[in-house]
Amino acid sequence: MRPQIKGSTILVTGGAGFIGSHLVDRLLDMKAKEVVIIDNLFLGNENNLEEAISHGSILYKDDAEFATSLEYIFERHDIDIVFNCATKALNYSFMNPSNSFETNTKVVLNLLELQRKNAFTTLCHFSTSEVYGTAIYEPMDEAHPRNPTTLYAAGKAAADLAVETYVRMYDLDSFIIRPFNNYGPRQNYKGELAGVIPITVFRVLNDLPLEIHGTGSQSRDFIYVHDTVDAIVNVFDKLPKGESVNISTHNQVSIKEVIETIAHEMNYKGEILKKTSRNSDVFCHNASNEKLEKMIEFRLTPFSEGLKKSIDWYIKAITK
Ligand SMILES: NC(=O)c1ccc[n+]([C@@H]2O[C@H](COP(=O)([O-])OP(=O)(O)OC[C@H]3O[C@@H](n4cnc5c(N)ncnc54)[C@H](O)[C@@H]3O)[C@@H](O)[C@H]2O)c1
């Protein structure tokens, strides 16, 4: 029997990051008994957990790639459920492909081994739309071939296979949620690993010219982070072990449109520079969320509303 979130002790790997920290807050709202986090702060930020820590959550600033670091936590907490969010941002795989692959595979293998030894009951593993590569048919459903175009995505695809195979071999209660492009508060806005929305707001605020890589016609299925977290906690007790589900809006927005909308909202009158396209950039991501919608009621924040909320949040965070 899958444990319920309410009353359970839960570990969130990568919980100081963007989606993980929103998930931690939601698990606490749902009256999880205890929420423990492991994050090496590669990109995560302790500030994202300010509220959670004030409500008793514990952050282990440690590396989940080390099996012994996880074992240390499992010795101290009677964990029932693990949400595996830890990863190093996709762009990092252009700088250090091998380590990007390793993070995406080692952490999940460490967790699956612990689960196989009965250290905890349920694993909710985070995959990514990137495993599909550029759409060969649209909208992409869960049966779409996995065709990674980066080492980040190759690591994620390998992790999916590991989860599916451990379930087949050892009958573990593990399943995969596969978000598409999330946006919203708390995404990293600094440096080369920043997401497109936060970095664009950052550039406007710092009088830097805006940039579009390639034509800008590459599209993504943007989903507001709170909608993703809603979907995850609602699908949690419904998705059978060994299965995966897309978490998406069934819609797509081009990068050009995103940047131009931010420019308009922030009254930016400067240049929009055309930069060379990134090697291996996925061209189109339009997902089917039919499977998800059959399982749960799913409310989606309109993109314009979510984008406005995000811009407001980044203006406050960047200028404070
Ligand atoms: N943001 C998106 O649009 C998106 C889309 C699809 C899938 N996902 C998946 O959702 C999950 C969360 O993504 P996110 O956007 O919140 O990313 P994020 O970078 O904000 O969070 C990942 C966290 O993992 C931490 N981390 C990295 N390596 C670690 C390690 N070895 N040990 C412990 N912690 C480590 C980082 O410090 C960071 O806080 C990831 O698995 C990602 O692949 C995200």
PDBQT file of the ligand as one rigid body, heavy atoms in Angstrom, charges set to zero:
ROOT
HETATM    1  N1  LIG A 401      12.286  23.361 -14.262  1.00  0.00    +0.000 N 
HETATM    2  C1  LIG A 401      11.797  22.714 -15.290  1.00  0.00    +0.000 C 
HETATM    3  O1  LIG A 401      11.288  23.329 -16.219  1.00  0.00    +0.000 OA
HETATM    4  C2  LIG A 401      11.783  21.213 -15.333  1.00  0.00    +0.000 A 
HETATM    5  C3  LIG A 401      11.214  20.586 -16.447  1.00  0.00    +0.000 A 
HETATM    6  C4  LIG A 401      11.214  19.201 -16.502  1.00  0.00    +0.000 A 
HETATM    7  C5  LIG A 401      11.745  18.457 -15.482  1.00  0.00    +0.000 A 
HETATM    8  N2  LIG A 401      12.286  19.078 -14.410  1.00  0.00    +0.000 N 
HETATM    9  C6  LIG A 401      12.854  18.232 -13.361  1.00  0.00    +0.000 C 
HETATM   10  O2  LIG A 401      12.364  18.646 -12.103  1.00  0.00    +0.000 OA
HETATM   11  C7  LIG A 401      13.377  18.477 -11.112  1.00  0.00    +0.000 C 
HETATM   12  C8  LIG A 401      13.608  19.785 -10.383  1.00  0.00    +0.000 C 
HETATM   13  O3  LIG A 401      14.066  20.749 -11.329  1.00  0.00    +0.000 OA
HETATM   14  P1  LIG A 401      14.256  22.280 -10.951  1.00  0.00    +0.000 P 
HETATM   15  O4  LIG A 401      13.851  23.087 -12.103  1.00  0.00    +0.000 OA
HETATM   16  O5  LIG A 401      13.645  22.547  -9.638  1.00  0.00    +0.000 OA
HETATM   17  O6  LIG A 401      15.844  22.370 -10.875  1.00  0.00    +0.000 OA
HETATM   18  P2  LIG A 401      16.756  23.117  -9.830  1.00  0.00    +0.000 P 
HETATM   19  O7  LIG A 401      18.122  23.157 -10.425  1.00  0.00    +0.000 OA
HETATM   20  O8  LIG A 401      16.164  24.386  -9.382  1.00  0.00    +0.000 OA
HETATM   21  O9  LIG A 401      16.727  22.091  -8.617  1.00  0.00    +0.000 OA
HETATM   22  C9  LIG A 401      17.543  20.958  -8.574  1.00  0.00    +0.000 C 
HETATM   23  C10 LIG A 401      18.215  20.935  -7.221  1.00  0.00    +0.000 C 
HETATM   24  O10 LIG A 401      19.075  19.802  -7.119  1.00  0.00    +0.000 OA
HETATM   25  C11 LIG A 401      20.226  20.191  -6.402  1.00  0.00    +0.000 C 
HETATM   26  N3  LIG A 401      21.295  19.229  -6.689  1.00  0.00    +0.000 N 
HETATM   27  C12 LIG A 401      22.049  19.107  -7.815  1.00  0.00    +0.000 A 
HETATM   28  N4  LIG A 401      22.897  18.066  -7.718  1.00  0.00    +0.000 NA
HETATM   29  C13 LIG A 401      22.677  17.523  -6.494  1.00  0.00    +0.000 A 
HETATM   30  C14 LIG A 401      23.259  16.435  -5.802  1.00  0.00    +0.000 A 
HETATM   31  N5  LIG A 401      24.223  15.709  -6.372  1.00  0.00    +0.000 N 
HETATM   32  N6  LIG A 401      22.829  16.168  -4.553  1.00  0.00    +0.000 NA
HETATM   33  C15 LIG A 401      21.861  16.922  -3.977  1.00  0.00    +0.000 A 
HETATM   34  N7  LIG A 401      21.269  17.961  -4.589  1.00  0.00    +0.000 NA
HETATM   35  C16 LIG A 401      21.683  18.253  -5.831  1.00  0.00    +0.000 A 
HETATM   36  C17 LIG A 401      20.503  21.605  -6.867  1.00  0.00    +0.000 C 
HETATM   37  O11 LIG A 401      21.299  22.339  -5.964  1.00  0.00    +0.000 OA
HETATM   38  C18 LIG A 401      19.102  22.160  -6.983  1.00  0.00    +0.000 C 
HETATM   39  O12 LIG A 401      18.682  22.779  -5.793  1.00  0.00    +0.000 OA
HETATM   40  C19 LIG A 401      14.616  17.985 -11.850  1.00  0.00    +0.000 C 
HETATM   41  O13 LIG A 401      14.717  16.587 -11.722  1.00  0.00    +0.000 OA
HETATM   42  C20 LIG A 401      14.364  18.361 -13.298  1.00  0.00    +0.000 C 
HETATM   43  O14 LIG A 401      14.985  17.488 -14.207  1.00  0.00    +0.000 OA
HETATM   44  C21 LIG A 401      12.331  20.439 -14.321  1.00  0.00    +0.000 A 
ENDROOT
TORSDOF 0
